[in-house]
Amino acid sequence: MSIRKPLIGVSLFLAVSFLLASTVLVTLERGIGGDTKSYTAVFTDASGLGTGDDVRMAGVRVGRVDSVTLDGTVARVGFRVDSDQLLFGNTKASITYQNVIGQRYLGLSLGDYGQPQILEEGGEIPVERTEPSFDISALLNGFEPLFRVLDPEQVDNVTSALVSAFQGDTGSVATLVAQTSSLAESLAGPDKVLGDIIVNLDQVVGSLAARHSDLDTVISRSQSIVSTLSARRDELGTQLARLSTTANRMSELAGQAQPEIDELVTRNPGFVDHFLANKDEFAFFSYNLPPLLKGLARVSQEGSYLNTYLCSINMTLIPSLSTVIPTVVANATPGGKVTYSPICR
């Protein structure tokens, strides 16, 4: 069996893999091609800057950072740039944010101080002409309460504008101002509502302050009621237990009476049907019931017996004498008239 074809395939695969690995390595190394010149810069704070980070002029990559070391209380940053790039005595070095994930680069620009002479290779930019690193994390943490009420897209716009502004992009500064204005407009409505709440709360507190004596009385009486209830909590607990027992017994009685009540209501013909069929008679009875009860009250109000007074009576025992007896009685009465006692008048 020939191994020529598999050997050629493996060789091509290794060559392509080596080429791709070299490309990735070169890309990650971010090396500088050609001749370079080395310099140093002194910073009071070089947080976030590391070996291999870019060195840029006007946003264009011209070199790389070689070392970041601590020298007493300052940080000394060693870097190199292309040999055709010139540094001057008034060159300013600053550590600038490259993106929102925290990458930084060493930015070089001309300042309005120092001497304009060319800075010789191996020269140093003193701490007076450097701008230290800025901790954007602390700033963004300060925005955290605001970010909680914003949409993710708005948060991304604000943070991107902040990073671009720190990089010196004037257009991004304008964008940041616009975003801030938009946020202010968005918060204007809730701010007005909060203002109204504060005003109304002030009125409520003022009313309470004007009636503080009444409020003190209410609080004192409430405290007295609560104290009394607390002192008699055992008795209240006993009464509640008794009420519970009574309620249970009433429930049992209602359950026992339920069949009879159902039979009274639903039997045919029942009370309800009888009432509906004789509404006029029940109405007549209801109309005359109060006078009847009033009369019964008059004759029974002196005891457990009926108290009546007979004023007159006219009875016919013998029909033939019905016209004789009244005449005799009338003649026997002085003046021919019947008189009644005062109670019968």
C-alpha positions in Angstrom: 0.0 0.0 0.0 1.4 3.4 -1.0 1.8 6.0 1.8 2.7 8.8 -0.6 -0.8 10.4 -0.8 -1.4 10.4 3.0 2.1 11.8 3.5 1.4 14.7 1.1 -1.9 15.4 2.9 -0.3 15.5 6.3 2.5 17.7 5.1 0.0 20.2 3.5 -2.0 20.2 6.7 1.0 20.9 8.9 2.2 23.7 6.6 -1.2 25.4 6.6 -1.4 25.0 10.4 2.0 26.4 10.9 1.1 29.4 8.6 -2.1 30.1 10.5 -0.4 29.7 13.9 2.4 32.2 12.8 -0.2 34.7 11.6 -2.1 34.5 15.0 1.2 34.8 16.9 2.3 37.8 14.9 -1.1 39.4 15.4 -1.1 38.8 19.1 2.5 40.0 19.4 1.7 43.2 17.7 5.4 43.7 16.9 6.9 46.7 15.2 8.6 46.1 11.9 11.7 48.0 11.0 14.0 50.1 13.1 12.7 51.6 16.4 13.8 54.0 19.1 13.2 53.5 22.8 12.1 56.0 25.4 10.6 56.1 28.9 7.8 58.0 30.5 7.1 58.5 34.2 3.5 58.3 35.5 1.9 58.7 38.9 -0.6 55.9 38.0 -0.2 53.4 35.1 -3.2 51.2 36.0 -4.4 49.0 33.1 -1.4 49.6 30.9 0.6 46.5 30.2 3.5 45.1 28.1 2.6 44.8 24.4 -0.1 47.6 24.5 -0.1 50.1 21.6 1.7 53.4 21.4 -0.3 55.8 19.3 0.1 59.3 17.7 -3.1 60.9 16.6 -4.8 57.6 16.9 -2.3 55.8 14.6 -0.3 52.9 16.0 3.4 53.8 15.9 4.9 51.5 18.5 4.4 49.3 21.5 4.9 49.3 25.3 8.0 47.2 26.4 7.8 47.4 30.2 5.9 48.9 33.1 7.9 48.9 36.3 7.5 50.5 39.7 10.2 53.2 40.6 9.6 54.3 44.1 6.2 55.9 44.2 5.9 56.4 40.4 5.5 54.0 37.5 8.2 54.0 34.8 6.9 52.9 31.3 9.4 51.8 28.7 8.2 52.0 25.1 9.6 52.1 21.6 8.4 53.8 18.4 9.2 53.7 14.7 12.6 55.4 14.0 10.9 57.8 11.6 8.7 59.1 14.4 10.1 62.1 16.3 9.5 63.0 19.9 10.1 66.5 21.2 10.7 68.1 24.6 7.1 69.2 24.6 5.7 65.8 23.8 2.9 64.8 26.2 2.3 61.1 27.1 -1.1 59.9 28.4 -2.7 56.6 29.2 -6.0 56.4 27.3 -8.8 54.0 27.2 -9.0 52.0 23.9 -12.4 50.4 24.4 -15.1 49.7 26.9 -13.6 46.4 28.1 -10.7 48.3 29.7 -7.8 48.0 27.2 -5.6 51.1 27.3 -2.8 52.5 25.1 0.0 55.0 25.5 -1.0 58.2 23.6 1.7 60.7 22.4 0.8 64.3 21.5 2.3 67.8 21.5 1.7 69.9 24.6 2.0 73.7 25.2 4.9 73.3 27.6 8.5 72.3 27.6 11.1 72.8 24.9 10.3 72.0 21.3 13.7 70.4 20.6 13.9 66.8 19.5 14.0 64.3 22.3 17.0 62.1 21.8 16.7 58.3 21.7 16.6 56.9 25.3 15.2 60.1 26.6 12.5 60.4 29.2 9.2 62.2 29.4 9.0 63.5 33.0 5.9 63.1 35.2 5.1 66.8 34.7 4.3 66.1 31.1 2.3 62.9 31.5 -1.3 62.2 32.3 -1.9 59.1 34.5 -4.5 56.4 34.0 -8.1 57.1 34.9 -10.1 54.4 36.7 -13.3 54.3 34.6 -14.7 51.5 36.7 -15.1 53.9 39.6 -16.9 56.3 37.3 -19.2 53.7 35.9 -19.9 52.4 39.4 -21.1 55.9 40.2 -23.5 55.6 37.3 -24.9 52.3 38.5 -28.1 53.7 40.1 -28.8 55.4 36.8 -28.0 52.3 34.7 -30.6 50.3 36.7 -33.5 52.3 35.3 -32.2 52.4 31.7 -32.6 50.1 28.8 -29.5 48.1 27.8 -29.2 50.0 24.6 -29.2 53.3 26.4 -26.5 52.0 28.8 -24.4 51.0 25.9 -24.7 54.4 24.3 -23.7 56.2 27.4 -20.7 54.0 28.2 -19.5 54.2 24.6 -19.8 58.0 24.6 -17.9 58.1 27.9 -15.0 56.0 26.6 -14.8 58.0 23.4 -14.8 61.2 25.4 -11.9 60.0 27.5 -10.1 59.3 24.3 -10.4 62.9 23.3 -13.1 62.5 20.6 -14.9 65.8 20.5 -17.7 64.3 18.5 -18.2 61.7 21.2 -18.3 64.5 23.8 -21.2 66.0 21.9 -22.8 62.6 21.8 -22.3 62.2 25.6 -23.9 65.7 26.1 -26.9 64.6 23.9 -27.3 61.4 25.8 -27.2 63.2 29.1 -29.8 65.7 27.8 -32.0 62.8 26.7 -31.6 61.1 30.1 -32.5 64.4 31.8 -35.7 64.7 29.7 -36.6 61.1 30.5 -36.1 61.7 34.3 -38.0 65.1 34.1 -41.4 63.4 34.4 -40.6 61.3 37.4 -38.8 64.2 39.0 -42.0 66.3 38.7 -44.0 63.5 40.2 -41.4 63.3 43.1 -41.7 67.1 43.5 -45.5 66.9 43.7 -45.2 64.0 46.3 -42.9 66.1 48.4 -45.2 69.2 48.2 -48.2 67.1 49.2 -46.3 65.4 51.9 -45.3 68.8 53.3 -49.0 69.8 53.4 -49.8 66.5 55.2 -47.0 67.0 57.7 -48.2 70.7 58.2 -51.7 69.6 58.9 -50.5 67.0 61.4 -48.3 69.6 63.1 -51.3 72.0 63.3 -53.3 69.3 65.1 -50.6 67.8 67.1 -52.6 68.0 70.3 -55.4 66.0 68.8 -52.9 63.6 67.4 -51.3 63.2 70.9 -54.8 62.5 72.4 -55.5 59.9 69.7 -52.2 58.2 70.3 -52.6 58.3 74.1 -56.1 56.8 73.9 -54.9 54.2 71.5 -52.1 53.3 73.9 -54.6 53.1 76.8 -56.9 50.8 74.8 -54.0 48.6 73.7 -52.7 48.5 77.3 -56.1 47.6 78.7 -56.5 44.8 76.1 -53.0 43.6 76.9 -53.9 43.5 80.7 -57.1 41.5 80.0 -55.7 39.3 77.3 -56.3 36.1 79.4 -60.0 37.1 80.0 -60.4 37.9 76.3 -58.9 34.6 75.4 -61.3 32.8 77.7 -64.3 34.8 76.2 -63.1 34.0 72.6 -63.0 30.3 73.6 -66.5 30.5 74.9 -67.7 32.3 71.8 -66.2 29.6 69.7 -68.0 27.0 71.8 -71.3 28.9 71.5 -70.8 29.3 67.7 -70.2 25.6 67.4 -73.4 24.8 69.3 -75.4 27.2 67.2 -74.0 25.6 64.2 -75.1 22.2 65.5 -78.6 23.5 66.2 -78.8 25.0 62.8 -77.8 21.8 61.3 -80.4 19.9 63.3 -83.1 22.4 62.3 -82.2 22.5 58.7 -84.3 19.5 57.6 -87.5 21.0 59.3 -86.9 24.4 57.7 -86.4 22.9 54.3 -89.6 20.9 54.7 -91.5 24.0 55.8 -90.3 25.9 52.8 -90.5 23.2 50.1 -93.5 21.1 51.1 -96.5 21.3 48.8 -98.7 23.1 49.6 -96.3 24.9 51.9 -96.4 28.1 53.9 -94.9 30.1 51.0 -97.5 28.9 48.5 -100.3 29.5 51.0 -99.0 33.1 51.7 -98.7 33.9 48.0 -102.2 32.5 47.3 -103.8 34.6 50.2 -101.9 37.9 50.1 -105.0 40.0 50.5 -106.2 38.2 53.7 -102.7 38.4 55.2 -102.6 42.1 54.4 -106.0 42.6 56.1 -104.8 40.7 59.1 -101.6 42.7 59.3 -103.6 45.9 59.0 -105.9 45.1 61.9 -103.3 43.3 64.1 -101.9 46.5 65.7 -105.3 47.8 67.0 -106.1 44.3 68.3 -102.8 44.1 70.2 -103.4 47.7 71.5 -106.8 46.6 72.8 -105.4 43.5 74.5 -102.7 45.7 76.1 -105.4 48.0 77.6 -107.4 45.2 79.2 -104.3 43.3 80.4 -102.0 46.0 81.6 -102.9 45.7 85.3 -102.0 42.1 85.7 -102.1 38.6 84.3 -105.9 38.9 83.8 -108.4 40.7 81.6 -109.8 43.9 83.2 -113.2 45.0 81.5 -116.0 47.4 82.5 -119.5 46.7 81.3 -121.3 50.0 80.5 -124.6 48.8 79.0 -126.2 45.6 77.8 -129.4 45.0 75.9 -130.6 41.4 75.7 -134.0 40.0 74.5 -134.9 37.0 76.6 -138.7 37.0 75.7 -139.6 38.5 72.4 -143.1 39.6 73.6 -141.6 41.7 76.4 -138.9 43.3 74.3 -140.8 46.6 74.2 -142.0 46.5 77.8 -138.8 46.1 79.8 -136.9 49.1 78.3 -140.0 51.3 79.1 -140.1 50.2 82.7 -136.4 50.8 83.1 -136.7 54.2 81.6 -139.6 55.1 83.8 -137.7 53.9 86.9 -134.8 56.2 86.1 -135.1 59.8 87.4 -135.8 62.2 84.6 -136.6 59.3 82.2 -132.9 59.1 81.0 -130.2 56.5 81.4 -127.1 57.8 83.1 -123.6 56.2 82.8 -120.6 56.3 85.1 -117.8 58.6 84.1 -115.7 55.8 82.7 -118.4 54.9 80.2 -119.0 58.5 79.0 
